Amino acid sequence: MSQSLLGGLLSATINPLTGLTTSTVEYLVVAGGGGGGGYSSSYIYFASGGGGAGGLLTATGYSVTIGSSITVTIGAGGNGGGNVANGSQGSNSVFGSITATGGGGGANYGSGNSTGINGGSGGGSGYTIGPGTGIAGQGNSGGTGAANTGTGGGGAGSVGQTFNYPSPGGGGAGVVSSITGSPIQYAGGGGGGSYFNSTPNGVGLGAGGGGNGGYYSTSTTTINPTAGLANTGGGGGGGGNYASLMSGAAGGSGIVILRYPANCAPPASVTGGPQVLYNNGYQIYVFTSSGTITF
């Protein structure tokens, strides 16, 4: 097996060299992040919320049945919103009976579209109406907004930031996991957009793979929002309106990582091409594409 990134802790068959077997694995399952909210051509002095992070679930001691195929599904990130449109919700990631829920899309500022979408973590609001809510144990709600500036999408570690006029709100923090052997932050919210953002205004920064919100550094210079980082479940940055009209950015895709002791046998069968690592006494399987695994 080649060494690269991490994708799955396996521990279910007998290692012929040691005779050891295990029937449990450790997992990290992160869903796709929500897309950032889009612009509204009728309200050019307002901006949209960042996308919520994909839901994050992690635990040890997950029981596996020897000889049974387990499905692994990697959720896609949601699309960014366009004219008078919220960002779309990310897709779920799945490992066996474990399902992490896709992040909620960020809100657009426009008639009837100011509320963030619910999800693993909720999308940020685009005005004074509420943000999307997160799912307990998976993520947090987006930031609560007010006029002119978007708020951050929720993250697995904290709620999205509320705007501090005239600066947009940043994305909620993700959660750091060392399941691959190195500390990496997953499932951070996308930053809110701004209708105008000249110095010293701040930028709506994403966190834990979340994208930054869009803004205007001058009345003629557009800084477009950025997408959530692939395979982190980060939310997409929210768009803004001023000299031009910015769509929201897409959320980042999810990931499934499994690991189990290195002195146990490798899985009997794996599809989906996970990357494999051996680190700190574990064999680690990192799924960035959907597949199956049989112990």
BELJO-V237528 format. One record per backbone hydrogen bond with DSSP energy under -0.5 kcal/mol. NH is the residue of the N-H (numbers start at 1). CO is the residue of the C=O. E is the energy in kcal/mol with one decimal. If there is no record, write none. Layout:
NH CO E
NH CO E
//
This chain:
4 276 -2.2
7 286 -0.6
8 258 -1.0
9 26 -0.9
9 259 -0.6
10 8 -0.6
10 283 -0.6
15 20 -2.1
16 14 -0.6
18 15 -0.7
19 15 -3.8
25 62 -1.8
26 259 -2.4
27 59 -2.5
28 257 -2.2
29 57 -3.1
30 255 -2.9
31 55 -2.3
32 91 -2.3
33 252 -3.0
34 52 -3.3
35 88 -2.4
36 249 -3.1
37 49 -2.7
38 85 -2.2
43 40 -1.7
46 43 -1.1
48 239 -2.5
49 107 -2.3
50 151 -2.6
51 236 -3.3
52 104 -3.5
53 154 -2.7
54 233 -2.8
55 101 -3.2
56 138 -1.5
57 29 -2.5
59 27 -1.6
62 25 -2.6
63 61 -0.5
64 23 -2.8
66 64 -0.6
68 65 -2.0
70 293 -2.8
72 291 -2.8
73 94 -2.7
75 73 -0.6
78 33 -3.1
81 36 -2.9
84 39 -3.1
85 39 -0.6
85 82 -1.4
87 106 -2.5
88 79 -2.7
90 103 -2.5
91 76 -2.9
93 100 -1.8
94 73 -2.0
95 98 -2.5
96 71 -2.3
98 95 -2.6
99 97 -0.6
100 93 -2.7
103 32 -2.8
104 121 -3.0
106 35 -3.0
107 124 -2.9
108 113 -1.3
109 38 -0.6
110 108 -0.9
113 110 -2.2
116 130 -1.2
117 105 -2.7
119 133 -2.0
120 102 -1.9
121 53 -1.2
122 140 -2.2
123 117 -2.4
124 50 -3.0
125 143 -1.7
126 114 -1.4
127 114 -0.6
132 123 -2.9
135 120 -2.2
136 134 -0.5
138 135 -2.6
139 135 -2.3
140 155 -0.6
142 132 -2.3
143 152 -3.1
145 129 -0.6
146 149 -0.6
149 146 -0.5
149 147 -0.9
150 193 -2.6
151 125 -1.8
152 161 -2.1
153 190 -3.0
154 122 -3.0
155 158 -2.7
156 187 -2.9
157 173 -2.8
158 173 -1.2
160 141 -2.1
161 170 -2.7
164 167 -1.8
167 164 -2.6
168 202 -0.6
169 150 -2.2
171 205 -3.0
172 153 -3.1
175 186 -2.3
177 184 -2.9
181 178 -1.8
184 177 -2.4
186 175 -2.6
186 184 -0.5
187 232 -2.9
188 208 -1.9
189 172 -2.7
190 51 -2.9
191 211 -3.0
192 169 -3.1
193 48 -3.1
194 214 -2.6
195 148 -0.7
197 216 -2.4
201 198 -2.5
205 203 -1.6
207 189 -1.8
210 207 -1.4
211 235 -3.0
213 204 -3.2
214 238 -3.1
215 223 -2.3
217 215 -0.5
217 221 -1.0
218 221 -0.8
221 218 -0.5
222 220 -0.6
223 215 -3.0
224 222 -0.7
226 212 -2.3
228 250 -2.5
229 209 -3.6
232 229 -1.2
232 253 -1.1
233 253 -2.1
234 229 -0.7
235 188 -2.1
236 34 -2.8
237 226 -2.2
238 191 -2.8
239 37 -2.7
241 46 -0.8
242 244 -1.9
246 240 -2.2
246 244 -0.5
247 245 -0.5
248 81 -2.5
249 237 -2.7
251 78 -2.6
252 234 -3.4
254 75 -2.9
255 30 -1.8
256 287 -1.9
257 28 -2.7
258 285 -2.4
259 9 -0.8
259 26 -1.9
260 283 -1.8
262 281 -2.5
264 261 -1.5
265 13 -1.2
265 20 -0.6
268 294 -1.4
269 294 -1.7
271 292 -2.5
275 286 -2.2
276 2 -0.5
277 284 -2.3
279 282 -1.9
282 279 -1.6
283 260 -2.9
284 277 -2.9
285 258 -3.1
286 7 -1.3
286 275 -2.9
287 7 -0.8
287 256 -3.3
288 286 -0.6
291 72 -2.4
292 271 -0.5
293 70 -1.9
294 269 -3.0
295 68 -0.6
//
